[in-house]
């Protein structure tokens, strides 16, 4: 049971680091997949990654920390398996960013060609074609008496325009 909890803990550590790496940029590839690599220019963040990895491994392999964190020694294979989650998160995010870059370029090309966003008919009577999508709200939060609606005005969260 304790080894299972340790693998779960290690998977959370690697997943958190993968999420932090993935969210360093909104659209630009961190690793250079089909574009210019952003890389890891934030030295402080890089030290935090190393520190989190070190603390995670110490919590698994150092006796007093095992008692504090309720973890157990793991075989190397059990430490290596969660690397798959790390790679999966990073790869999915790189493809999401690639899709966004391609879609954004398409949107910019349409805008440069005179495409306008409107809720009118397809041509608007002026021969300018309607874009394929329109923005939509993606989140609504109520905190006490206040409401917060998060809307995207950029083309990365879209739904088909009504006919």
N, C-alpha and C positions, 0 to 999 in steps of 0.2 A: 504494500500500500504506500509506504513512504517513498519507494523508488518511483512509483507512478506519479505521486505528487511532485517529485523532483523533476521528472520529465515534463510535466505540465508547467511547472515554474520556469524551466529553461525555455520551453516553447513560447511562453509569454514574454520572456526577456528578448528572444530573437524576433518575435512578432512586433514588439514595441520598437525595436531598432529599425526593422524593415519599414514600419509605418513612418518613423521619423525621417528615414532616408527618402522615402517616396514623397513625403510632403515638403521636402526642401524646396521644390519648385512646383509651380502650378501646371506648366505646360512643357517646359524644356526637359529633355531627357537628362537624367542624372548620369547614366552610364554611356551615353552616346549612341543609343539605338536609333538608327535612321535620322540622325541629326547631330548637332554639335553637343558634346558632353559638357554638362555643368560641372560635374566632378564633386569634390568635397573641399571647397575653399574655406569653410568655417572651421578654423582650428579649434575653437572652444568646443563646438559640437562634436568634432572628431575625438577630442579627449574624453568627452562624456560617453561616447560610444564605447571606447576602450575601457573606461571606468565601469560602465554597466556590465560589459562582458566579463571583466575581471571579478567584480562583486558577485555576479551570478555563478561563476565557476568556483569562487571561494566559498559561497554558500552551499555548494554541492560537495566540495572535496575537503574543506577544512573543518575538523571535528567540532570546535566550539560554535562555529557558524551553523553547522548542521543542526545542533541542538536549538539554536535561536530561531532558525527558519523552518525547522521540522523537515529537513531534507535528508537524503541519503546518498552515499556514493553511487555513481552510475558508471556502467561500462561505456567505453568509447562509442560503441554503436548507438547507444541510447542518447548520447549527446549529439551524435551526427544526424540522427533522423529529423529532429526539428529544423535543421538547416534547410530541409525541403520546404517548410512553411515560409522561411525567410526568403528563399529564392522565388517561390510562388508569388508572394506579395509584391516583391520588386518587379517581377516580370509582368504581372497583371497591371500594375501602375504604369509601367513603361508603355504597354500597349494602349492604355487609356489615354496617356499623354500624346502618343502618336496619332490616335484617332482624333483627338482634339485639335492637334496641329493641322492635320489634313482637312478637317471640317472647317476650322477657322480660316484656312487659306481659301477654301471654296467660298465661304461667306464673304471674305474680303474681296475676292474677285467679282462676286455678284454685286457687291456694293460699289466697286469701282466701275462696273458696267452700267450703273444707274438703277440697280434694284433697290426698291424702298420697302420697308416693313409697314404694312397697313392692314387694317381689318376689312378693307373693301373687297371688290371683286378681283379676279386674277389679273386684269390689266389695269384697273383703276381708271379706265377711259383714256389713259395717256400712253399706252403701249409699253409701259414698264412692267416687267413680269413680277409676280408675287413670289417671295421666297418660299421655300418648301416648308419651313417650320416657323413657329412663333414661340416666344418665351413662356414659361409657366412657373408658378411658385413651387418651390421644392420643400419648404418647411414652414410650419406655423407653430409658434410656442406661446403659451399663456403663462405669465408669471404674475400672480395676484391679479390686479385689475388691468395690467398692461398686456398687450398683444404684440408679438413681433412676427412679421412675415418676411421671410428671406426670399428675395427674388433675384434671379440671375438676369442681367441685361447683356450678358455675353453668350455666345452660342454654344455652351457646353452642356446645358440641361434643356432639352427641347422635346416638344411633343408635336405630332402632326397638326398642321393648321386645319381648322374646321372647313368643310366644303361649303 
